[in-house]
Amino acid sequence: MCPSIQLFLSLSPYNLHYTLPQVFSLIPPSGLLPHPSLRSSPSLLPHAFALALPHAFALTPSATLTKQGDQGLSPILQVCTDPRFGRMEENFSEDPLLVSHYGVAALRGLQGHDGLGGADSYLGSPATRVASQAKHFAMYGAGLKDGYTPMGGGPSLRTTFELYLRPWRDYGMAGGRGVMAAHNMIDWVPCPANKRMLTDTLRNRFGFRNGYIGSDNTNVEGLVRG
């Protein structure tokens, strides 16, 4: 573990038994690593139609991440269908089938084939693997009033499940351990507080029962402040 994280842990409230343990995260496989690396953005990977690419791109950072933290904020499972969305480059595709397959491949690279038993099991190779926290659930980049903007409304329920939620179903079934809730609203309910999406759909319908769910940056603070 790097010295800066060791120092932080020594000062952590967790060591005084006040709160939950901290989680240190980095973002693979887009190249955001302690030692800079040149990698293709996720939006370019599907052009090769090779599932070995996202697996390899996640496999290499996972070994590095174990020395810096204990989870990777990946894969990115949003299906971006609005070209006005400002984060298209981090998205695998606008095709939910491609996003599903590439997302599961990246998941296997991060957690290892022996670490896909879900949140109730241990990582098979903790010295070289990290837990995956996929993002952004759900419908981030979906288009007007359901993408980046904090509005409600948007696509029908059928379109929501068949297009935007399919990668999340496959991620949960494949043994993913973590999910990050998105900034946006769905049907006028903010994603970090959306019981229909987080509990009824993600946990109960998609099998993500004991995985952990976190909010995106400042979202819980925003809910508290109204």
NORSUL-V777737 format. One record per residue. N is the residue number from 1. RES is the residue in one small letter. PHI is phi in radians with two decimals (none if undefined). NEAR is the number of other ideal C-beta (glycine too) atoms within 12 Angstrom. D_FIRST is the distance of its C-alpha to the first C-alpha in Angstrom with 1 decimal. Layout:
# NORSUL-V777737
N|RES|PHI|NEAR|D_FIRST  N|RES|PHI|NEAR|D_FIRST
This chain:
# NORSUL-V777737
1|m|none|17|0.0  2|c|-1.21|18|3.8  3|p|-1.02|11|6.6  4|s|-1.12|15|8.5  5|i|-1.23|23|6.8  6|q|-1.07|15|6.7  7|l|-1.13|12|10.2  8|f|-1.07|20|11.3  9|l|-1.13|21|10.6  10|s|-1.16|15|12.6  11|l|-1.75|13|15.3  12|s|-1.26|19|15.3  13|p|-1.03|14|18.7  14|y|-1.03|15|17.2  15|n|-1.21|15|16.7  16|l|-1.78|10|20.4  17|h|1.12|9|21.4  18|y|-1.69|10|22.8  19|t|-2.64|10|21.3  20|l|-1.32|11|19.3  21|p|-1.14|16|15.5  22|q|-1.38|19|13.9  23|v|-2.12|26|13.0  24|f|-1.80|27|10.9  25|s|-2.19|29|12.9  26|l|-2.33|33|13.7  27|i|-1.99|34|17.1  28|p|-1.74|45|17.8  29|p|-1.80|42|20.1  30|s|-1.54|33|21.8  31|g|1.74|25|19.9  32|l|-1.50|25|17.8  33|l|-2.25|26|14.6  34|p|-1.01|21|12.4  35|h|-1.95|16|14.8  36|p|-0.94|11|18.3  37|s|-2.43|17|20.1  38|l|-1.77|11|23.7  39|r|-2.39|24|24.3  40|s|-1.18|22|27.4  41|s|-1.22|24|27.4  42|p|-0.94|38|27.8  43|s|-1.15|27|31.5  44|l|-1.60|23|32.2  45|l|-1.07|35|30.8  46|p|-1.11|28|33.7  47|h|-1.11|16|36.2  48|a|-1.50|17|35.3  49|f|0.86|17|35.8  50|a|-2.25|18|33.2  51|l|-1.23|25|30.7  52|a|-1.19|18|28.7  53|l|-1.17|28|27.5  54|p|-1.09|44|25.5  55|h|-1.13|30|24.1  56|a|-1.19|25|23.0  57|f|-1.19|37|21.7  58|a|-1.51|45|19.5  59|l|-1.12|31|18.5  60|t|-1.15|25|17.0  61|p|-1.11|41|14.8  62|s|-1.08|39|13.6  63|a|-1.17|25|12.0  64|t|-1.26|27|10.2  65|l|-1.13|42|9.4  66|t|-1.11|32|7.6  67|k|-1.58|23|4.6  68|q|-2.04|29|5.7  69|g|-2.93|31|7.6  70|d|-2.32|31|10.0  71|q|-2.65|39|13.3  72|g|-2.03|45|15.3  73|l|-1.41|36|18.4  74|s|-2.91|50|20.7  75|p|-1.44|50|23.3  76|i|-1.65|44|25.8  77|l|-1.84|51|28.9  78|q|-1.24|49|31.3  79|v|-1.82|42|34.7  80|c|-1.49|37|35.9  81|t|-2.01|28|39.6  82|d|-1.99|27|40.5  83|p|-1.12|16|40.3  84|r|-1.40|16|40.2  85|f|-1.12|29|36.8  86|g|-1.48|16|34.4  87|r|-2.28|25|31.4  88|m|-1.12|25|33.2  89|e|-1.18|22|30.9  90|e|-1.59|32|27.9  91|n|-1.75|39|30.3  92|f|-1.13|44|31.0  93|s|-2.98|34|34.7  94|e|-1.65|24|37.5  95|d|-1.70|23|38.4  96|p|-1.09|34|36.9  97|l|-1.16|22|37.2  98|l|-1.14|32|35.0  99|v|-1.05|40|32.4  100|s|-1.09|36|32.3  101|h|-1.16|31|32.0  102|y|-1.23|45|29.4  103|g|-1.14|47|27.4  104|v|-1.15|37|27.4  105|a|-1.10|40|26.5  106|a|-1.15|48|23.4  107|l|-1.02|48|22.5  108|r|-1.15|33|22.9  109|g|-1.19|37|20.7  110|l|-1.31|52|17.8  111|q|-1.65|47|18.3  112|g|1.43|30|20.2  113|h|-1.16|20|23.7  114|d|-1.65|16|22.8  115|g|-2.12|31|20.9  116|l|-1.88|30|23.9  117|g|-1.45|20|25.4  118|g|1.58|28|24.7  119|a|-1.21|27|23.1  120|d|-1.46|14|24.7  121|s|-2.09|18|22.9  122|y|-1.52|18|19.5  123|l|-1.14|29|17.7  124|g|-1.15|17|19.1  125|s|-2.28|20|16.2  126|p|-1.12|20|13.0  127|a|-1.32|16|11.0  128|t|-2.26|23|12.5  129|r|-2.26|34|13.8  130|v|-2.28|41|13.3  131|a|-1.27|40|16.0  132|s|-1.68|50|18.6  133|q|-2.16|42|20.1  134|a|-1.31|51|23.3  135|k|-2.62|42|25.3  136|h|-2.02|42|27.8  137|f|-1.60|47|30.0  138|a|-2.49|50|32.8  139|m|1.14|48|35.4  140|y|-1.26|44|33.3  141|g|1.46|39|35.4  142|a|-1.34|39|38.3  143|g|2.33|28|40.9  144|l|-0.91|20|43.2  145|k|1.22|21|42.5  146|d|-2.43|37|39.7  147|g|-1.68|37|37.2  148|y|-1.32|26|35.4  149|t|-1.25|23|38.3  150|p|-1.47|23|38.2  151|m|-1.75|21|41.5  152|g|-1.95|21|42.7  153|g|1.24|21|45.2  154|g|1.88|29|44.6  155|p|-1.09|26|44.9  156|s|-1.21|14|46.7  157|l|-1.10|17|45.0  158|r|-1.12|11|45.8  159|t|-1.10|19|44.3  160|t|-1.00|30|41.2  161|f|-1.33|26|40.6  162|e|-1.33|17|41.8  163|l|-1.86|32|40.1  164|y|-1.56|43|37.2  165|l|-1.77|39|35.9  166|r|-1.02|32|36.2  167|p|-1.05|47|32.6  168|w|-1.27|48|31.3  169|r|-1.08|34|33.5  170|d|-1.17|29|32.2  171|y|-1.12|46|28.6  172|g|-1.12|39|29.2  173|m|-1.22|23|31.1  174|a|-1.49|34|28.6  175|g|1.78|34|25.9  176|g|-1.07|46|23.9  177|r|-1.84|39|21.8  178|g|-2.41|37|21.7  179|v|-2.43|48|24.2  180|m|-1.85|41|24.4  181|a|-1.27|39|27.9  182|a|-1.44|46|29.6  183|h|-1.23|34|31.2  184|n|-1.42|39|34.8  185|m|-1.74|32|37.5  186|i|-2.25|39|39.2  187|d|0.93|24|42.8  188|w|1.25|17|42.3  189|v|-1.97|26|39.4  190|p|-1.01|30|35.9  191|c|-0.97|43|33.4  192|p|-1.14|32|31.0  193|a|-2.14|23|34.0  194|n|-1.64|30|35.9  195|k|-1.07|19|36.6  196|r|-1.08|24|38.7  197|m|-1.45|37|35.9  198|l|-1.32|34|32.8  199|t|-1.66|18|34.5  200|d|-1.15|16|37.8  201|t|-1.63|31|36.6  202|l|-1.14|39|32.9  203|r|-1.38|26|32.5  204|n|-1.42|17|36.0  205|r|-1.56|19|37.4  206|f|-1.71|32|34.4  207|g|1.41|22|32.8  208|f|-1.56|37|29.5  209|r|-1.26|21|30.3  210|n|-1.98|20|27.1  211|g|-1.28|35|24.6  212|y|-1.76|29|23.1  213|i|-2.12|37|24.7  214|g|-2.12|28|23.4  215|s|-1.55|28|25.4  216|d|-1.44|31|25.1  217|n|-0.96|17|24.7  218|t|1.17|12|27.1  219|n|-1.19|28|29.2  220|v|-1.16|19|29.2  221|e|-1.03|13|30.1  222|g|-1.14|20|32.9  223|l|-1.14|20|34.2  224|v|-1.16|12|34.3  225|r|-1.39|8|36.1  226|g|1.37|7|38.4
